[in-house]
Amino acid sequence: MIQIKISIAIFSLASVFLSAQVKDTLAEKMLIYQLPNGGWGKQLDDKSVVNYNLPVDKALLKKIKETGDDHATIDNNATSREINALVKAYATTKNNQYLKAAEKGISYLLLMQYKNGGFPQYYPNTGLYRKQITYNDNAMINALTVLYNVAEGKNDFDAVSSALKEKSKIAVQKGIECILKTQVLQKGTPTIWGDQYNEITLQPDKARAFEPISLATGESVGIVRFLMLQPVTPEIEKSIKAAVSWFKQNKIEGYSYNVTKVNGKAVRTLTEDKNSIIWARFYDINTNKPLFGDRDGSVKYNYNEVSEERRNGYSWFGDFADKLINKEFPKWLEKNKISG
């Protein structure tokens, strides 16, 4: 009898331990962080950044519960990251809570999309530049990629409800239409895309002081990659070819961009390197000259004139389009039997 009681006690302790372990998984934490409107924030408040590595204690749980819908965003991979993770967790565990939370997140993405197909950086928060259609940091493309996977039933999204699949198909098409409309024209010739756009006029707009109206290379590479996933239409083919052509014409040869640590701080330098090809992060929307925004809102055309704080606190160059031009684009042409 005593032995039976001891066994029951051990079993109970094991159950409690396992329950605690389950609650500490990434998927379980994401359930806790999900906002009432279905989205997720990148921050809990003006000071606290969402960090899934932190243990969820009473103090953190209280702060999470106090976070409002205004923090819901697709910036910095928020919301798309959680939806993707929860769908994968459901595929592994078949825990229906994970699927329901992912579907609620998908519904949030559908809700935040403008009628013109664009996505704001935040929803429902419309403060400052948050209501602009935002390609910056791949925000809109991340959201559209989730909806594309839902519509196509790819990457474990086959479990999502048929109603959400149908809505996602429509949302993806609207998104593609917006992408094609926002490709910047120079004297009628399509180039690449800006970081953000006015949500009504679809004209390029500025965001933070050091993010002026410009052509944005890194984000444009992400846009082209998304377009290459789609069935080829004359409009999509023209858009992709024009963007790749722009990248080829505006590469910077003979320089490399290096980041080193000095006394624990990043120091970014542009140096001559005959074997390197890079692109500036931003280009003038009319002249294609590399440009650099500063903290005071000024625009510089000489990298060395940027304030030290912004020069070292922001990534101004990269090999953004190298893989796209040399590997992905030729493969896309071959796959779709398109002449270059």
Disulfide bonds with the S-S distance in Angstrom:
none
